Each structure stands twice: as structure tokens, then as C-alpha cells.
């Protein structure tokens, strides 16, 4: 099958899979975002309505508080006089404040005067004992009660003088009936669809006061506010259309259609151009295959023109350069310990094995020193492994810096190192290691390290017969003898 035909079949299959995948993504991810926005919008509307209703119940509070610190009202409570009523309490005041009742009580909670307006706006004296009973039981408070079969909102506060220093005596109360106009005004201010559902909703003591309901195109929230003097209450209903979700669905459909059209168009254009570059791609593939087959990393692919395939050719040549560099790095990583930069155990033993073979037939000296860092566990446990690593690096760097040119150091593991001294007697090796220990002492003092920097050493001269494991093991045993001696000295 020709590559162009394969490419066409691939494009068709990819288009089908891509369309199905995008549809799933839109439904499960993008629409989830719209759903979250819808939920947040609905939640915000619920919170705004609950706060708005609280504001509605307190709409008379500002005037109520002004009256409560009015000297004239304070004097009126002590000595009622008709001039105060005539000049301050009238039908216009009730209309401006949208009130239905006004009550003034004396210091003994006795009603001094009460007023109400009827449906025609006519003000008359009023003595509503059932209202007074609730108000006096909830002084300095706002509340909702059932009165004459209608929801009544009241606000009350105790009275003092303008300075606020005189004793609070007497009580002032404003009240108004809650009706559809208040709810419509609240809905208009909040720009939501809110309905006054009922003024006699049955409410259980353990019942949730806000309940939610799902519908196909909208959601509803039912707000219940209980009466203080009745087991019933009022009910308001928020109708929240799912406009964000609908917008999201339409947007996703439009995006999917546009994406499919764009994908088909781009695929067709791509198919046309692919045919022009197939020969060059095949040639490039042949050259790369030859390099891979022959494992000839020194060969490079020819660069013939200046386009995207040329960039690919340059990238392949660059990749070959990087592979050569990485091969060199791998050789280095395979030989050296990553943390300390000294030879690792494997390479160190290989070099020591070579030296053993060479020195078996010669008269030259070969000495090794097994090195162990003291107190590494104490440093790790008390200061942390970061400082333990720092100790290992400091010791290995000092040894590597002060050994002779032909000497070698390898890390055996953890805090143990092996220093190899070709053409060196034990006495000479001792001198080198003593110089290293002196420099470790200088490092301890100069860098103000918070931990001691000391080592234990075990020397062994090659006798020409031991194998490498016995040779190193003897040096290890000598190191432990040195460590034991140093611990005994520390105890003294």
C-alpha cells in the first residue's frame, strides 16, 4: 500500500477518533467548567437573595435608630404630649417609610401610643396586644410574625437621648406587612426571578430553610422564613434559568464544527504537500537506516536544500553529535562516582587488578590505604544527610587533591575509600596520608565546620602473591585496628 494512501486512511481514522475525543472532552471537561460557573452563579443568587431579604427586614432600621436617640422622643416617653404626635407622626410619615404600624412604649413596657394605617392610607390609633407581646419579648431586635393572616416584619430598639449617656428607657417599634410588592422590588434590585410563593408555609423545627430542585432548563431554590408566633412561615422561590449551561452547549457545538472543518481543510492541504516530499523523506530514511544498521555514528546525513526537511536533517546530525557526546559521558559516568568525582569501586578494582598483574613480575612497591571516614553516622543522625554528604565530599576532595600524580583513589561505598599508591612504600604512603590528615584539620578549622573531620586508615603493601580481595581485606582489617586505637584515645 502506497504511503499516500496510508496517509489518507490515517487522516480519516484520525478525524473520526479526534471528533469523538473532542466531543468527550467538551462534554466531560469544558462543560464541567460551564457547570461550575452555573453552580457558582446559582449559589451567588441564593446568597444575594438571603442577604437581600435580611436587608429588607431591616429597611426601617436607619430611621428607627435616628428616632431612638431623639431628645424629643426621649422627653415624650417620660411625659407624653400631643404636640409631638401631631408634628412628627402622620400619614405622610407612614407612606414615606412604607410602615403599617408604629408603637411607643414607656419604661415599664406599657404602650404609650400606637398608630396604624389602613389600605386607604388613613392613620388611626392602634393597640395591637398580639404584636406588642412579640415585640416586648424580643427588644432591640428584628423579626417576622403572623398577624391577621399576613406576614408582619417588625424592628424595635430602646430609646435614649442624643448624647447617648442617659439610661435607655422606653421602646420604639416600626412594623410593616410583607407583600408581593416588596418581593418584586427585591427581585428587581437583584436582577433575579423571585416569587412570593406562600405566606402560610408549614415549617418543621428540624427542616432545612433553603431547599434546591433541579429541572431540565432551570433550577429553583425555595426559601422559608418561619414566624416567631406560629409554626408556619413565608416561602419565596428563586427561578434560575440555566443560561450559562445553554451558552456552553451552543459554544461547544460551534467550536466542534469549526474545528472539524479546519481539521479537514488542513489535512487536505497537508496531503497535497506530503506527496511532494515523499522522495526526499524516503532518501532521508534510507540514510538514517544505513547509519543505524552499520552503527556508524561518525557519518552524517547530507543537507541539500533549505526547508523543513533540511531542519529535520540538521536535527538528525545534531542528534548524532549529541549521541557521541553522551557515549563519552556514559563512559565517564561508568568510571567515576557521581557524588565525589573519584573512581568508582568497579573501575578502581579493575585498575588495582592491572597493577597487581604488573607488579607481580617487578621489584617495585605497591601500597594501598583503606580509608574510612569517622563519625559519619553521628553527623547524619544529628545534622542530617546533607551534612553527611558534605563530609564525604570534603574528605574525598582533600585526598584527591593531595595524593601524588600517579596515585589513585576510588570510592568503595558509603564512607569508605581505597587509595592506591603505585611505586610507593608503606612509609611513603604514611607520609602522604599524614599530609592529607593535616589538611583535613586545616579544613576543619578554616571552614568552621560544625562536625569533626577525621579518618581511620589501614595500610597494606603488596607481597606479590595475594589476590586482590585478600589484599584489600588485609588493608580493611588494619583500618579497623586504627579506628579502634583512635576510639580508645578519645575515651581517655
Secondary structure, 3 states (H helix, E strand, C coil): CCHHHHHHHHHHHHHHHHHHHHHHHHHHHHHHHHHHHHHHHHHHHHHHHHHHHHHHHCCCHHHHHHHHCCHHHHHHHHCCCHHHHHHHCCHHHHHHHCCCEEEEECCCCCEEEEEEECCCCCEEECCCHHHHHHHHHCCCCEEEEEECCEEEEEEEEECCCCCCCCCCCCEEEEEEECCHHHHHHHHHHHCCEEEEEEEEEECCCCCCCEEEEECCCEEEEEEEEECCCCCEEEEEEEEEECHHHHHHHHHHHHHHHHHHHHHHHHHHHHHHHHHHHHHHHHHHHHHHHHHHHHCCCCCCCCCCCCCHHHHHHHHHHHHHHHHHHHHHHHHHHHHECCCCCCECHHHHHHHHHHHHHHHCCCCCCEEEEEEEECCHHHHHHHHCHHHHHHHHHHHHHHHHHHCCCCCEEEEEECCEEEEEEECCCHHHHHHHHHHHHHHHHHHHHHCCCCCCCCEEEEEEECCCCCCHHHHHHHHHHHHHHHHHHHHHHHHC
